[in-house]
């Protein structure tokens, strides 16, 4: 007899929970963009260092999101990675 929680349905909710976690990250990235307003920083060359400080973690977050979504939507994830010059996972 299999141990409790080790049957075929054990991981039934795992994909949904994983996607929920990814979307939470996407919402955090979105909030970061709204709060840091890189479009406003880009209007003045004096803000270049601050703009880079905003864009570097944003780009890293987008890359991470694409990697995390790859198992669920591989084609879209690969396209996102291709636009970032990142090799396939």
C-alpha positions in Angstrom: 0.0 0.0 0.0 1.5 3.4 -1.0 2.3 5.9 1.7 -0.3 8.7 2.3 0.3 11.6 -0.1 2.4 9.5 -2.5 -0.3 8.6 -5.0 -0.8 9.9 -8.5 -2.8 12.9 -7.3 0.0 14.0 -5.0 1.3 16.7 -7.3 -2.1 17.6 -8.8 -2.0 21.2 -7.6 1.7 21.8 -8.0 1.6 23.3 -11.5 -1.1 25.7 -10.4 0.8 26.7 -7.3 4.0 27.1 -9.3 2.2 29.4 -11.8 0.6 31.4 -9.0 4.1 32.0 -7.6 5.4 33.1 -11.0 2.5 35.5 -11.4 3.2 36.9 -8.0 6.7 37.7 -9.2 5.3 39.3 -12.4 3.1 41.5 -10.2 6.1 42.5 -8.2 8.0 43.4 -11.3 5.1 45.4 -12.6 4.9 47.3 -9.3 8.7 47.9 -9.5 8.3 49.4 -13.0 5.4 51.6 -12.0 7.2 52.9 -8.9 10.6 53.4 -10.5 9.2 54.9 -13.8 12.2 54.1 -16.0 10.5 56.0 -18.9 10.8 59.2 -16.9 14.4 58.5 -16.0 15.3 57.9 -19.6 14.2 61.5 -20.5 17.3 63.0 -18.8 20.9 61.9 -19.5 21.8 63.0 -15.9 19.7 60.0 -14.7 21.6 57.4 -16.7 23.2 55.7 -13.7 19.9 55.6 -11.9 18.2 54.2 -15.0 20.7 51.4 -15.2 20.2 50.7 -11.5 16.5 50.3 -12.3 16.8 48.3 -15.6 19.4 45.7 -14.5 17.2 44.0 -11.9 14.2 44.4 -14.1 15.9 42.6 -17.0 17.1 39.9 -14.6 13.5 39.5 -13.3 12.1 39.2 -16.8 14.8 36.6 -17.7 13.9 34.6 -14.5 10.2 34.8 -15.4 10.9 33.5 -18.9 12.9 30.6 -17.4 10.2 29.8 -14.8 7.5 29.8 -17.4 9.4 27.7 -19.9 8.0 24.3 -18.7 4.5 25.7 -19.1 4.7 27.6 -22.3 8.1 26.6 -23.9 7.6 28.4 -27.2 6.8 31.8 -25.6 9.5 31.3 -23.1 12.1 30.6 -25.8 11.0 33.7 -27.8 11.3 35.9 -24.7 14.8 34.4 -24.0 15.8 34.9 -27.7 14.9 38.6 -27.5 17.2 38.9 -24.5 20.2 37.1 -26.1 19.9 34.3 -23.6 20.5 30.7 -24.7 17.7 28.1 -24.3 17.3 26.6 -20.9 
